[in-house]
Amino acid sequence: MRRFTLPALLAAVLLLSACSKNSNDGTLPVPAGGSDPSSPSTTPSTEPSTTTPTQPATTTKPTTAPKAQIIIKAGNFASNPAVQGLVTSYPLYFQALVSKDDTVLRKKFPSYFYSDVSQGIYDAQRNGWIMKPPGSVVIVGAKRTADGTVAVQTCRSQRTQYWDPKAKQWTVVTPNGSPEVIEMIQTGIGWLPYRLATPKGVNCARVHYPA
C-alpha cells in the first residue's frame, strides 16, 4: 500500500481549498446590513413628475366703499354733542326722503320729528316727486333753546329738495340752498332730532356745498 507523506497531504488540502473559493456556490460574504453586494442596485424612475403646479395666489381686489347719499359739513361746530348727534342721524332722515318711506323715522326718531316730516314724504309719494342723491348739508350754527334743546341751523343744497317732473322744477326754488333748523334733544341713546323749527334768520347766500 502506497503511503502519502505529510508534505503531499498539505498540498492536497490547499488545492481543494482554492477550488472551493472560486466556485459560484453562493458562499460570498454578506455585509452587516443583510443585502448582497452582488445584487444589482434599484434603477431610479425616469418618468416625468405628475405633480400639479401650484396655482398663484389670487389677489383680492380692494372693495370700493359706497358713496354717501348725504354729505354733512359741520365746520366749526363739529365738537358740539348735539351737532354730532345730527351728523349721525341725518343720513337716516335723508334716506327716508329719498326712498319716500317714513318707516325708519317712525321707529328710530322722536314722534314730534316724525310728525313734522312725514307729511312732506307723503306729498312726495302722491305727486311723484323725486330726490336723487348725493345731497349735502352745511351746519352754520348751534344755539341752546329755553326748552333745553339745541337748535342746529343748517343750509341744505338744492339737491336735497324734491324735483317735480311734471312742472320740471324744484318743489322749493332756492338757488342758494334752503335753510333748515332742527332742534336736537338729548335722550338715553344720545342726541336725536326732536322737531323742526322756524329757519328765520338763517342765511345760506354764501354757503358752499360739497355736493
C-alpha positions as MATLAB code, in Angstrom:
seq = 'MRRFTLPALLAAVLLLSACSKNSNDGTLPVPAGGSDPSSPSTTPSTEPSTTTPTQPATTTKPTTAPKAQIIIKAGNFASNPAVQGLVTSYPLYFQALVSKDDTVLRKKFPSYFYSDVSQGIYDAQRNGWIMKPPGSVVIVGAKRTADGTVAVQTCRSQRTQYWDPKAKQWTVVTPNGSPEVIEMIQTGIGWLPYRLATPKGVNCARVHYPA';
ca = [
       0.000    0.000    0.000;
       1.238    3.434   -1.015;
       1.704    5.822    1.828;
       1.285    9.667    1.482;
       3.865   11.769    3.094;
       2.940   14.863    5.193;
       4.022   17.371    2.536;
       1.837   15.664   -0.062;
      -1.203   15.769    2.212;
      -0.780   19.515    2.911;
      -0.539   20.223   -0.802;
      -3.771   18.345   -1.452;
      -5.658   20.282    1.256;
      -4.515   23.654   -0.154;
      -5.585   22.657   -3.672;
      -9.089   21.694   -2.528;
      -9.446   24.935   -0.556;
      -8.529   27.049   -3.606;
     -11.032   25.264   -5.809;
     -13.812   25.820   -3.242;
     -13.279   29.669   -3.174;
     -13.511   30.041   -6.972;
     -16.781   28.128   -7.362;
     -20.075   30.060   -7.707;
     -21.768   28.351   -4.751;
     -23.364   31.440   -3.087;
     -20.970   31.487   -0.188;
     -19.647   35.045   -0.757;
     -19.568   37.135    2.417;
     -22.724   39.178    3.223;
     -22.445   42.695    4.684;
     -23.903   43.521    8.078;
     -26.973   45.190    6.549;
     -28.118   41.901    5.087;
     -28.038   42.838    1.380;
     -25.941   41.012   -1.153;
     -23.362   43.378   -2.733;
     -23.501   41.324   -5.917;
     -27.220   42.089   -6.484;
     -27.958   44.955   -8.922;
     -28.989   48.301   -7.421;
     -32.504   49.628   -7.999;
     -32.715   51.840  -11.107;
     -34.309   55.287  -10.374;
     -37.535   56.063  -12.248;
     -37.089   58.193  -15.348;
     -40.827   59.025  -15.770;
     -41.690   62.735  -15.555;
     -43.267   64.002  -12.344;
     -47.053   64.276  -12.429;
     -47.273   66.847   -9.589;
     -49.813   69.588  -10.439;
     -48.149   73.014  -10.482;
     -49.225   75.292   -7.667;
     -51.618   77.990   -8.787;
     -50.549   81.538   -7.920;
     -52.455   83.062   -5.047;
     -55.305   85.231   -6.210;
     -55.083   88.851   -5.166;
     -58.233   90.160   -3.532;
     -59.333   93.392   -5.129;
     -59.942   96.188   -2.634;
     -63.616   96.863   -2.206;
     -64.757  100.366   -3.019;
     -66.738  101.971   -0.252;
     -70.218  103.005   -1.360;
     -70.686  106.723   -1.925;
     -72.578  108.540    0.795;
     -76.076  109.694   -0.049;
     -75.634  112.808    2.042;
     -72.520  114.807    2.915;
     -72.667  116.834    6.114;
     -70.155  119.581    6.741;
     -70.068  120.500   10.427;
     -67.228  123.034   10.209;
     -66.610  124.969   13.436;
     -69.483  123.200   15.191;
     -68.126  119.661   14.908;
     -67.276  119.433   18.632;
     -70.836  120.211   19.754;
     -72.518  116.992   21.027;
     -75.881  117.996   19.531;
     -74.243  118.581   16.166;
     -72.506  115.226   16.399;
     -75.901  113.638   17.001;
     -77.309  115.343   13.910;
     -74.369  114.234   11.774;
     -75.018  110.640   12.876;
     -78.809  110.666   12.455;
     -79.246  112.884    9.376;
     -78.351  110.096    6.887;
     -81.391  108.104    8.095;
     -83.565  111.173    7.711;
     -82.260  111.754    4.193;
     -82.720  108.074    3.332;
     -86.394  108.402    4.260;
     -86.729  111.449    1.985;
     -85.066  109.712   -0.978;
     -86.981  106.432   -0.602;
     -90.210  108.241    0.356;
     -90.597  105.713    3.173;
     -91.017  107.116    6.680;
     -90.749  103.733    8.460;
     -87.221  104.372    9.779;
     -88.305  107.754   11.158;
     -91.269  106.225   12.955;
     -89.072  103.571   14.570;
     -85.924  105.497   15.460;
     -86.844  109.168   15.915;
     -88.984  111.050   18.461;
     -92.639  111.337   17.470;
     -92.520  115.134   17.159;
     -89.887  114.986   14.453;
     -91.668  112.147   12.670;
     -94.927  114.119   12.534;
     -93.078  117.189   11.225;
     -91.571  115.434    8.200;
     -93.991  112.588    7.431;
     -96.440  114.869    5.614;
     -93.723  116.018    3.226;
     -92.831  112.392    2.456;
     -96.483  111.593    1.841;
     -96.799  114.565   -0.543;
     -93.751  113.329   -2.455;
     -95.349  109.887   -2.856;
     -98.663  111.322   -4.024;
     -97.219  113.816   -6.511;
     -94.415  111.631   -7.887;
     -91.669  113.979   -6.697;
     -88.176  112.547   -6.755;
     -84.919  113.229   -4.935;
     -81.643  111.819   -6.190;
     -78.519  111.651   -4.013;
     -75.961  112.811   -3.305;
     -77.047  115.835   -1.382;
     -75.234  117.974    1.145;
     -75.887  119.920    4.315;
     -73.722  122.635    5.834;
     -74.135  123.443    9.533;
     -73.975  127.198   10.130;
     -74.978  127.491   13.789;
     -75.989  125.758   17.027;
     -77.893  127.517   19.804;
     -79.376  126.241   23.054;
     -83.068  126.948   23.498;
     -85.173  127.678   26.556;
     -86.670  124.187   26.306;
     -83.288  122.533   26.847;
     -82.875  121.554   23.231;
     -80.157  122.702   20.827;
     -81.312  124.328   17.600;
     -78.879  123.298   14.882;
     -79.016  125.692   11.939;
     -78.331  124.118    8.568;
     -78.293  125.008    4.890;
     -79.431  122.287    2.507;
     -78.169  122.141   -1.048;
     -80.631  122.284   -3.920;
     -80.154  118.539   -4.411;
     -81.768  117.895   -1.027;
     -85.078  119.224   -2.418;
     -87.693  117.266   -4.326;
     -87.851  117.611   -8.095;
     -91.268  117.845   -9.702;
     -91.103  116.004  -13.058;
     -94.471  117.405  -14.189;
     -93.632  121.045  -13.529;
     -89.959  120.411  -14.358;
     -88.729  122.460  -11.420;
     -87.690  122.115   -7.815;
     -90.527  121.985   -5.293;
     -88.546  124.505   -3.245;
     -86.981  127.093   -5.530;
     -83.830  128.107   -3.656;
     -80.804  128.764   -5.908;
     -78.541  129.177   -2.859;
     -79.952  126.217   -0.981;
     -82.591  126.288    1.711;
     -82.340  126.895    5.466;
     -83.499  124.227    7.885;
     -83.361  124.338   11.673;
     -83.563  121.062   13.583;
     -83.919  121.080   17.351;
     -81.893  118.269   18.899;
     -82.776  116.645   22.219;
     -80.589  114.520   24.454;
     -82.014  111.029   25.059;
     -80.780  107.868   26.717;
     -79.192  106.789   23.422;
     -77.705  110.169   22.537;
     -78.794  113.339   20.751;
     -81.669  112.889   18.296;
     -83.723  115.236   16.089;
     -86.668  116.443   18.175;
     -88.599  118.773   15.894;
     -88.273  121.221   13.021;
     -88.068  124.893   13.954;
     -88.603  128.109   12.022;
     -85.466  128.834    9.983;
     -85.831  132.581   10.467;
     -82.520  134.429   10.337;
     -80.512  131.618    8.713;
     -78.679  132.990    5.669;
     -77.455  130.494    3.068;
     -76.395  133.002    0.410;
     -72.649  132.469    0.875;
     -72.623  128.773    1.679;
     -70.505  126.473   -0.487;
     -71.987  122.969   -0.758;
     -69.754  119.909   -1.149;
     -72.420  118.164   -3.280;
];
